[in-house]
Amino acid sequence: MMPEPEAGKPLRADARRNRARVLEAAGAVFAARGVAASTEEVAREAGVGIGTVFRHFPTKEALLAAVLVDVLRALADQAEALATAPDAGGAFFGFFTRVVERSNTKNLYADVLAEAGVDVTAATAVIARRLRAALAVLLDRAQRAGEVRGDVRVPELLALMVGASRTAGYAANDPDVRVRALAILFDGLRAPGYPGAEGRSQ
């Protein structure tokens, strides 16, 4: 089991900057060249020595886990920012779409880590709880606004997000299929009798 990258003693300001620089570089390198890219490439992109990378991330798996947590943290930040959006339904369905759009990257990291024997659930537990809580707020607001059916709970919503994310991977070469599949799913999530459901789910 790998501890979550967020855990540990607080870092000095310069160490925090270096860690953030390495994480940003890793995200860019892995996105451009795939997860097979080396930590040396990440170090060059970040403009730091390889020793700095290993000081923060002793293994490539630790680096990949930190990048995955960073992806989830960005989603949590977005969900929390939408918690006071005037259009509760738009915020909910917009965020759902954003999760699916980021799913290929997230799933790739998670799959590689799982294949390496990393307990991904444990490695992302802290940020996953924060994301789940933010998602619960978006769901509750959308239900109170009468835009999402009232019998949907967070566990079902998460299952639907996982399924939609895998569908996005399946339809990676045909974006229209992904859009239509989401539209069908969103129609199923809409509250019965919601006016304009078909138009809003496109």
Summary of the structure (lengths in Angstrom):
residues: 202
radius of gyration: 18.7
end to end distance: 41.4
largest distance: 59.8
contacts: 585
relative contact order: 0.12
helix: 73%
strand: 1%
